[in-house]
Amino acid sequence: MPLTICFDGTGTGNGLIALAALAADDDLWPAFNQHWRAIMARVKPDYMHMRKAMPLRGPFAQWKPALRDAILEELFQLIMGETQFHAFSCAIDLASFAKWRTPNNLPQPEDLCVFAILHKVSEWYCSGDSPPTIELLFDQNEPFAHRLVRHQENKNVRRAFPIWNHIRIRQVDMRLNPGVQAADMLAWALNRTLVDPADSIFKTMAANILRGPSGFHVYLTDDNLPNLAFSLDDCESLGR
């Protein structure tokens, strides 16, 4: 069964970088997309973008906090109801990364996030001799997508990880794609959980979002980066 994974990244302004993903079989997405659009059709704008919606900026400036929270709760319950969806995320503390990059031969942090998630996706989904077709969806101009394209075009990477021959990378307008909007919610929740103070109302909401679909979440810091020595063999399962 083909697999679609929707991604969203979060930036470096607060000393960390993170990538979140929501994955499901292709046949599960149409109903999810329909329900998401039905929720958002009641408001303008008719899409969700957490970085602007939470502070009620830009196109969300006319929303009231109560409306925002009610819409987010409906979207959250929709994500929670998709028991066959899986969530994946990798966050990296950049100060710790700078300390351990050279001694442990670590790749760029964006690449490390991608490899960590695809490795876990492979463990979860890719069994047998015939890897499924996997479509990776990103918002337009997402930096993580540009790096992935370069990896896919690299013959050495494709030779080491044959699964790259089954991957299609596509950039979409997130305003039109509920899956990427849902990944944006996960990325925002991951960021807020790691950087907000303990008493933040946003942190409580973020923690609830991350308790959604089952999956894999890792935060790379001084606690685990010293033991992470990267090589192609570490991601060997990606090639099977």
LOTIVO-823684 format. One line per 10 residues: number of its first residue (from 1); their letters; for each residue x, y, z of C-alpha. Coordinates in steps of 0.02 Angstrom, whole numbers, plus 50000, padded with zeros to 5 digits. Layout:
<pts>
NUM = a = X Y Z; ...
</pts>
This chain:
<pts>
1 = mplticfdgt = 50000 50000 50000; 50073 50171 49954; 50112 50284 50100; 50096 50473 50112; 50193 50571 50242; 50156 50755 50272; 50300 50856 50346; 50327 51024 50427; 50486 51099 50498; 50513 51228 50632
11 = gtgngliala = 50656 51351 50632; 50809 51398 50730; 50759 51561 50813; 50745 51481 50985; 50901 51374 50978; 50823 51216 50912; 50772 51141 50747; 50635 51013 50726; 50542 50914 50595; 50370 50837 50621
21 = alaadddlwp = 50277 50714 50510; 50107 50632 50500; 50101 50468 50403; 49960 50358 50340; 49913 50240 50200; 49853 50332 50045; 49675 50267 50064; 49656 50349 50236; 49690 50527 50180; 49534 50569 50076
31 = afnqhwraim = 49412 50553 50223; 49531 50646 50339; 49550 50788 50212; 49362 50799 50188; 49328 50812 50376; 49467 50940 50400; 49402 51050 50260; 49225 51038 50329; 49286 51108 50496; 49384 51248 50416
41 = arvkpdymhm = 49247 51293 50292; 49152 51377 50433; 49284 51513 50455; 49398 51627 50356; 49536 51594 50320; 49485 51415 50284; 49653 51339 50331; 49759 51323 50488; 49932 51395 50511; 49986 51388 50692
51 = rkamplrgpf = 50123 51519 50689; 49997 51651 50639; 49837 51579 50714; 49900 51563 50893; 49948 51748 50913; 49799 51797 50803; 49905 51885 50673; 49890 51914 50487; 49737 51829 50410; 49686 51768 50584
61 = aqwkpalrda = 49683 51942 50663; 49493 51949 50661; 49475 51786 50756; 49438 51785 50942; 49535 51672 51060; 49378 51571 51096; 49351 51538 50909; 49533 51490 50884; 49529 51370 51030; 49365 51291 50974
71 = ileelfqlim = 49429 51261 50797; 49592 51190 50862; 49499 51072 50978; 49396 51005 50832; 49553 50981 50727; 49641 50900 50874; 49497 50778 50899; 49501 50737 50714; 49686 50695 50723; 49659 50595 50883
81 = getqfhafsc = 49521 50495 50799; 49635 50434 50661; 49702 50281 50752; 49794 50217 50598; 49893 50378 50578; 50070 50384 50647; 50163 50540 50703; 50352 50560 50695; 50463 50702 50753; 50645 50742 50783
91 = aidlasfakw = 50706 50898 50873; 50887 50949 50900; 50961 51068 51027; 51080 51167 50917; 51202 51213 51055; 51223 51030 51098; 51234 50985 50914; 51376 51109 50886; 51472 51027 51027; 51456 50849 50963
101 = rtpnnlpqpe = 51449 50871 50775; 51634 50852 50736; 51681 50715 50861; 51532 50608 50810; 51537 50646 50623; 51358 50709 50625; 51274 50772 50467; 51187 50940 50456; 51047 50953 50586; 50913 50959 50451
111 = dlcvfailhk = 50982 50799 50376; 50992 50715 50545; 50807 50753 50576; 50761 50681 50406; 50866 50524 50427; 50799 50493 50603; 50618 50504 50546; 50639 50403 50387; 50734 50271 50485; 50587 50252 50605
121 = vsewycsgds = 50462 50255 50463; 50559 50114 50384; 50554 50011 50544; 50367 50040 50559; 50311 50021 50379; 50441 49948 50263; 50447 49760 50284; 50478 49628 50154; 50575 49637 49992; 50466 49766 49903
131 = pptiellfdq = 50465 49936 49988; 50306 50034 49957; 50296 50193 49858; 50313 50337 49981; 50259 50515 49944; 50333 50652 50053; 50232 50814 50055; 50304 50981 50110; 50244 51159 50107; 50313 51268 49968
141 = nepfahrlvr = 50491 51329 49997; 50515 51216 50148; 50705 51205 50176; 50695 51023 50229; 50619 50979 50059; 50763 51059 49964; 50888 50955 50062; 50789 50796 50031; 50788 50826 49844; 50977 50842 49846
151 = hqenknvrra = 50993 50677 49939; 50877 50590 49818; 50979 50651 49670; 51140 50586 49749; 51186 50417 49672; 51286 50366 49825; 51137 50396 49939; 51021 50298 49825; 51146 50157 49818; 51161 50151 50008
161 = fpiwnhirir = 50975 50174 50038; 50877 50092 49895; 50714 50150 49974; 50754 50324 49903; 50713 50250 49733; 50534 50227 49796; 50515 50402 49867; 50428 50546 49781; 50450 50721 49854; 50317 50850 49819
171 = qvdmrlnpgv = 50295 51029 49879; 50116 51092 49896; 50025 51247 49955; 49992 51205 50137; 49836 51314 50135; 49759 51185 50018; 49827 51028 50101; 49752 50971 50268; 49889 50843 50297; 50026 50975 50292
181 = qaadmlawal = 49920 51087 50404; 49907 50943 50528; 50096 50918 50521; 50111 51105 50555; 50009 51079 50714; 50127 50940 50767; 50281 51046 50731; 50210 51193 50827; 50165 51079 50974; 50340 51007 50977
191 = nrtlvdpads = 50418 51180 50976; 50304 51247 51113; 50328 51094 51222; 50516 51118 51220; 50530 51307 51237; 50376 51373 51329; 50377 51399 51518; 50291 51267 51622; 50138 51375 51659; 50105 51425 51479
201 = ifktmaanil = 49929 51391 51416; 50008 51356 51247; 50115 51220 51324; 49962 51130 51390; 49881 51135 51219; 50043 51078 51138; 50059 50931 51256; 49882 50877 51211; 49921 50883 51025; 50076 50777 51046
211 = rgpsgfhvyl = 49974 50646 51138; 49883 50617 50974; 49933 50481 50852; 50053 50347 50906; 50228 50360 50837; 50406 50411 50875; 50472 50573 50950; 50654 50609 50992; 50742 50762 51061; 50930 50760 51033
221 = tddnlpnlaf = 51028 50851 51170; 51183 50828 51276; 51094 50679 51353; 51100 50574 51194; 51207 50659 51061; 51371 50599 51141; 51316 50420 51103; 51258 50458 50926; 51397 50421 50803; 51326 50437 50628
231 = slddceslgr = 51370 50332 50479; 51277 50259 50331; 51268 50093 50424; 51165 50174 50562; 51023 50194 50437; 51049 50025 50356; 50866 49978 50372; 50821 50119 50253; 50901 50016 50116; 50800 49859 50144
</pts>
